Amino acid sequence: MRHTDEAYAMMLLTLPLDPGGEVALRPLSAEEFSAVAGQLDLSGETSLGSLMGLDVAGVMRLLGTDEATAYRLCLLMDRDMQLSRLIDECADDQTEIVTPFDSAYPQGVKRRLGLYCSPALFAKGNLELLQAPYLGILGISGVQTTRRARTGVRALVMRAAVNGLGVAAGDEMGACRAAREEALRQDARLVCALTGGLQAFSRQAENAPALLQGSMLLISGAHPLSGAGTQDAARRNRVLFALSQAAFVITTDSRRGEAEAARRGWCRHLYVYDDEAYPQNASLASRGFEKVDDLESFSVADRVEEWLRPDAEQLSFL
């Protein structure tokens, strides 16, 4: 994939180029990157590509920032040899890097999170899947997934597939694993948003055939060779919510960005599984999530038309 100067600059500023994490030089967060890009926008004549080749003094003049910040930006922009090597390594492993400046990037994510807060992603599999509609399934590891919850998630995934929706799920065990397994069984479109370990996840026996077939895509903001859990779930969930036309939280610890997703409108149709086995879920009902106490009987067909309506509808005054 050919990248613009803006895409290349974003990768230099925000991507982890080392699987172990760069302790001495931390890439910019979405908020920090947005602030830099926004300052460039204010000038009206410069873009992210204009940061290339500047020294500390040049960055200070361009952005009006302090010396420490300018020094950090220069160090990040000076990682071009590391980035070139990473791009080559990714290409050898059939992994792409997509940014919101690339046409392959999911338009819904860019629209809901904003151009500069939409993260660059490592992607392995069929990139065309990023443009399709999805039902999101979110959950956490470390809690027992009841038989009723697993059965309900599988029914929900099956009905999503029947109604033309793919499934977007995390890499967690429990509810997310049940969703992934059912999506694979239904041969449905499946996007797995990972917190790390992309290369290892792609080589698992249950995932390799779907990746080869083109019905599965793996995306991650963490380095492909990193371990699972390298990126915190709340930041990963931003993409998962924004990619989904409707999202169901099956299990939660209330620390995964759900309230922020509702407040910022990253997904317009939010649901939470209401079951006494998961008392933590109850807090989301007061934060904009619709309670669903029986996933197995939930009618996707009755809701899908509403879910698929455009985020914004054009008004005619004629």
C-alpha positions as CSV (number, residue, x, y, z in Angstrom):
1,M,0.0,0.0,0.0
2,R,1.3,3.4,-0.9
3,H,1.0,6.0,1.8
4,T,0.7,9.8,1.7
5,D,3.1,12.1,3.6
6,E,0.4,12.6,6.2
7,A,-0.1,8.9,6.7
8,Y,3.7,8.3,6.9
9,A,4.0,11.2,9.5
10,M,1.2,9.7,11.5
11,M,2.8,6.3,11.6
12,L,6.1,7.9,12.8
13,L,4.4,9.9,15.5
14,T,1.9,7.3,16.8
15,L,2.9,3.7,16.0
16,P,4.8,1.4,18.4
17,L,7.8,0.4,16.3
18,D,9.2,-2.1,18.8
19,P,7.2,-5.1,20.1
20,G,8.5,-4.6,23.6
21,G,7.3,-1.0,23.8
22,E,9.5,2.1,23.6
23,V,10.0,3.1,27.3
24,A,12.3,6.0,26.6
25,L,10.3,7.4,23.7
26,R,6.6,7.1,24.0
27,P,4.6,7.5,20.8
28,L,1.8,10.2,20.8
29,S,-1.6,9.3,22.2
30,A,-4.7,10.0,20.1
31,E,-5.2,13.2,22.1
32,E,-1.6,14.4,21.7
33,F,-1.6,13.6,18.0
34,S,-4.9,15.4,17.5
35,A,-3.5,18.5,19.2
36,V,-0.4,18.6,16.9
37,A,-2.5,18.0,13.8
38,G,-5.0,20.6,14.9
39,Q,-2.3,23.2,15.4
40,L,-1.1,22.6,11.9
41,D,-4.7,22.9,10.6
42,L,-5.0,26.3,12.2
43,S,-2.1,27.6,10.0
44,G,-4.2,26.8,7.0
45,E,-1.2,26.1,4.8
46,T,0.7,23.2,6.4
47,S,0.1,19.5,7.0
48,L,1.6,16.7,9.0
49,G,4.1,16.1,6.2
50,S,5.6,19.5,6.9
51,L,7.1,18.1,10.1
52,M,9.5,15.9,8.1
53,G,13.1,17.1,8.1
54,L,12.6,19.9,10.7
55,D,14.9,20.4,13.6
56,V,13.8,21.3,17.2
57,A,13.8,25.0,16.5
58,G,11.8,24.5,13.3
59,V,9.2,22.5,15.1
60,M,9.0,25.1,17.8
61,R,8.4,27.9,15.2
62,L,5.8,25.8,13.3
63,L,3.8,24.7,16.2
64,G,4.5,27.4,18.8
65,T,5.3,24.6,21.3
66,D,7.9,24.4,24.0
67,E,11.4,22.9,23.5
68,A,10.7,19.6,25.3
69,T,7.7,18.8,23.2
70,A,9.5,19.8,20.0
71,Y,12.4,17.6,20.9
72,R,10.1,14.6,21.5
73,L,8.4,15.2,18.1
74,C,11.7,15.4,16.4
75,L,12.9,12.1,17.9
76,L,9.6,10.4,16.9
77,M,9.9,11.8,13.3
78,D,13.5,10.6,13.2
79,R,12.4,6.9,13.4
80,D,12.0,6.6,9.6
81,M,14.5,3.8,9.2
82,Q,12.7,1.8,11.9
83,L,9.4,2.4,10.3
84,S,10.7,1.4,6.8
85,R,12.0,-1.8,8.3
86,L,8.7,-2.5,10.1
87,I,6.7,-1.8,6.9
88,D,8.9,-4.3,5.0
89,E,8.5,-6.9,7.8
90,C,4.8,-6.5,7.8
91,A,4.6,-6.9,4.0
92,D,6.6,-10.1,4.3
93,D,3.9,-11.4,6.7
94,Q,1.0,-10.1,4.6
95,T,0.2,-7.5,7.2
96,E,-0.8,-3.9,6.2
97,I,-0.6,-0.7,8.1
98,V,-3.7,1.5,7.5
99,T,-4.2,5.1,8.7
100,P,-7.2,7.4,8.5
101,F,-5.4,9.0,5.5
102,D,-5.7,5.8,3.5
103,S,-8.7,4.8,1.4
104,A,-8.8,1.4,3.0
105,Y,-9.5,2.8,6.4
106,P,-13.1,2.2,7.8
107,Q,-15.0,5.4,7.0
108,G,-17.4,4.8,10.0
109,V,-14.5,4.8,12.5
110,K,-13.0,8.0,10.9
111,R,-16.4,9.7,11.0
112,R,-17.2,8.8,14.6
113,L,-13.8,9.2,16.3
114,G,-12.6,12.0,14.1
115,L,-9.8,12.1,11.5
116,Y,-7.0,12.7,14.0
117,C,-8.3,10.6,16.9
118,S,-8.7,7.5,14.6
119,P,-5.7,5.4,15.3
120,A,-3.3,3.9,12.7
121,L,-3.9,0.1,12.7
122,F,-2.0,-3.0,11.8
123,A,-4.3,-5.2,9.8
124,K,-4.0,-8.8,8.6
125,G,-6.6,-10.4,6.3
126,N,-9.2,-9.1,3.9
127,L,-9.1,-5.3,4.2
128,E,-12.3,-4.9,2.2
129,L,-14.1,-6.2,5.3
130,L,-13.5,-2.8,7.0
131,Q,-16.2,-1.2,4.8
132,A,-19.0,-3.6,5.8
133,P,-21.5,-3.2,8.7
134,Y,-20.9,-5.0,12.0
135,L,-22.6,-6.1,15.2
136,G,-20.1,-5.6,18.1
137,I,-19.7,-8.0,20.9
138,L,-17.7,-6.9,23.9
139,G,-16.7,-8.8,27.0
140,I,-13.9,-9.4,29.5
141,S,-11.8,-12.3,30.5
142,G,-11.5,-13.7,34.0
143,V,-15.2,-14.1,34.7
144,Q,-17.2,-17.2,34.2
145,T,-19.4,-17.1,31.1
146,T,-22.6,-18.8,32.0
147,R,-24.2,-21.3,29.7
148,R,-27.1,-19.0,29.2
149,A,-24.8,-16.1,28.1
150,R,-22.9,-18.3,25.7
151,T,-26.1,-19.6,24.1
152,G,-27.4,-16.1,23.8
153,V,-24.3,-14.7,22.2
154,R,-24.3,-17.5,19.6
155,A,-27.9,-16.9,18.8
156,L,-27.2,-13.2,18.4
157,V,-24.2,-13.8,16.1
158,M,-26.3,-16.3,14.0
159,R,-29.1,-13.7,13.6
160,A,-26.6,-11.0,12.7
161,A,-25.2,-13.2,10.0
162,V,-28.7,-14.0,8.6
163,N,-29.4,-10.3,8.5
164,G,-26.3,-9.3,6.6
165,L,-24.2,-8.1,9.5
166,G,-20.7,-9.2,10.3
167,V,-19.4,-9.6,13.8
168,A,-16.7,-7.4,15.4
169,A,-15.3,-8.8,18.7
170,G,-12.3,-8.5,20.9
171,D,-9.6,-11.0,21.6
172,E,-10.8,-11.8,25.1
173,M,-11.9,-15.3,26.3
174,G,-15.5,-15.9,27.5
175,A,-18.2,-14.0,25.6
176,C,-15.9,-12.7,22.9
177,R,-14.6,-16.2,22.2
178,A,-18.1,-17.5,21.9
179,A,-18.9,-14.8,19.4
180,R,-15.8,-15.5,17.4
181,E,-16.4,-19.3,17.3
182,E,-20.0,-18.8,16.2
183,A,-19.0,-16.3,13.5
184,L,-16.5,-18.8,12.1
185,R,-19.1,-21.6,12.3
186,Q,-21.6,-19.4,10.4
187,D,-18.9,-18.4,7.9
188,A,-19.8,-14.8,8.7
189,R,-17.7,-11.7,8.2
190,L,-15.5,-11.4,11.3
191,V,-13.3,-8.6,12.5
192,C,-11.2,-9.3,15.6
193,A,-9.9,-6.1,17.3
194,L,-6.9,-7.2,19.3
195,T,-5.0,-5.7,22.2
196,G,-1.8,-7.3,20.9
197,G,-0.4,-10.6,19.7
198,L,-1.6,-10.1,16.1
199,Q,0.9,-12.5,14.5
200,A,0.4,-15.2,17.1
201,F,-3.4,-14.9,16.9
202,S,-3.3,-15.2,13.1
203,R,-1.5,-18.5,13.4
204,Q,-3.9,-20.2,15.7
205,A,-5.5,-23.2,14.0
206,E,-9.0,-22.0,14.2
207,N,-8.2,-18.6,12.6
208,A,-5.8,-19.4,9.7
209,P,-8.5,-20.9,7.4
210,A,-10.8,-17.9,7.7
211,L,-8.0,-15.5,7.1
212,L,-7.0,-17.4,4.0
213,Q,-10.6,-17.6,2.8
214,G,-11.0,-13.8,3.2
215,S,-13.9,-13.8,5.7
216,M,-11.8,-12.7,8.7
217,L,-9.7,-9.6,9.4
218,L,-7.5,-8.9,12.4
219,I,-6.8,-5.3,13.5
220,S,-4.6,-4.0,16.3
221,G,-3.0,-0.8,17.5
222,A,-0.2,-2.8,19.1
223,H,3.0,-4.0,17.3
224,P,2.3,-7.3,15.5
225,L,4.9,-9.2,17.5
226,S,3.8,-7.8,20.8
227,G,2.0,-10.0,23.4
228,A,-1.7,-10.1,24.0
229,G,-2.8,-7.2,26.3
230,T,-0.1,-4.8,25.2
231,Q,-2.7,-2.1,24.4
232,D,-5.2,-1.3,27.1
233,A,-8.7,-2.6,26.3
234,A,-10.4,0.9,26.7
235,R,-8.3,2.3,23.8
236,R,-8.9,-0.8,21.7
237,N,-12.6,-0.6,22.4
238,R,-12.8,2.9,20.8
239,V,-12.3,1.3,17.5
240,L,-14.6,-1.7,18.3
241,F,-17.5,0.6,19.2
242,A,-16.9,3.0,16.2
243,L,-16.8,0.0,13.8
244,S,-20.1,-1.3,15.0
245,Q,-23.6,-0.3,13.9
246,A,-24.8,-1.8,17.2
247,A,-22.7,-3.1,20.1
248,F,-23.6,-5.5,22.9
249,V,-21.6,-5.5,26.2
250,I,-22.0,-9.0,27.6
251,T,-19.6,-8.7,30.5
252,T,-17.7,-5.7,31.9
253,D,-15.7,-4.4,34.8
254,S,-16.9,-0.8,33.9
255,R,-13.3,0.2,33.1
256,R,-13.3,-0.4,29.3
257,G,-14.5,2.8,27.9
258,E,-18.2,2.0,27.7
259,A,-19.4,5.2,29.4
260,E,-17.2,7.3,27.2
261,A,-18.5,5.5,24.1
262,A,-22.1,6.4,25.1
263,R,-21.2,10.0,26.0
264,R,-19.3,10.6,22.7
265,G,-21.6,8.7,20.4
266,W,-19.0,6.3,19.1
267,C,-21.8,3.8,18.5
268,R,-25.5,4.9,18.3
269,H,-27.1,1.7,19.4
270,L,-25.7,0.3,22.7
271,Y,-27.0,-2.7,24.6
272,V,-25.9,-4.4,27.8
273,Y,-26.7,-7.9,28.9
274,D,-28.9,-7.7,32.0
275,D,-28.4,-10.8,34.1
276,E,-27.9,-11.2,37.9
277,A,-24.8,-13.3,37.2
278,Y,-23.1,-10.1,36.1
279,P,-23.9,-7.3,38.6
280,Q,-21.3,-5.0,37.2
281,N,-23.3,-4.7,34.0
282,A,-26.1,-2.8,35.8
283,S,-24.2,0.4,35.9
284,L,-24.3,0.8,32.1
285,A,-28.1,0.9,32.1
286,S,-27.9,4.5,33.5
287,R,-25.2,5.5,31.0
288,G,-27.1,5.1,27.7
289,F,-27.2,1.4,27.3
290,E,-30.4,-0.5,26.6
291,K,-30.9,-3.5,28.8
292,V,-31.4,-6.9,27.2
293,D,-32.3,-9.7,29.6
294,D,-32.7,-12.5,26.9
295,L,-30.1,-12.5,24.2
296,E,-31.4,-15.7,22.7
297,S,-34.8,-14.2,21.8
298,F,-33.5,-10.8,20.8
299,S,-34.8,-9.9,17.3
300,V,-32.0,-8.6,15.1
301,A,-34.4,-8.5,12.2
302,D,-36.6,-5.9,14.0
303,R,-33.7,-3.6,14.7
304,V,-31.4,-4.0,11.7
305,E,-33.1,-1.4,9.5
306,E,-32.7,1.2,12.2
307,W,-29.1,0.2,12.9
308,L,-28.1,0.6,9.3
309,R,-29.5,4.1,8.9
310,P,-26.8,6.7,8.1
311,D,-25.3,8.5,11.0
312,A,-26.5,11.8,9.5
313,E,-29.3,12.2,7.0
314,Q,-29.4,15.0,4.5
315,L,-32.3,17.4,4.9
316,S,-34.0,18.9,1.8
317,F,-35.6,22.4,2.0
318,L,-37.1,22.1,-1.5
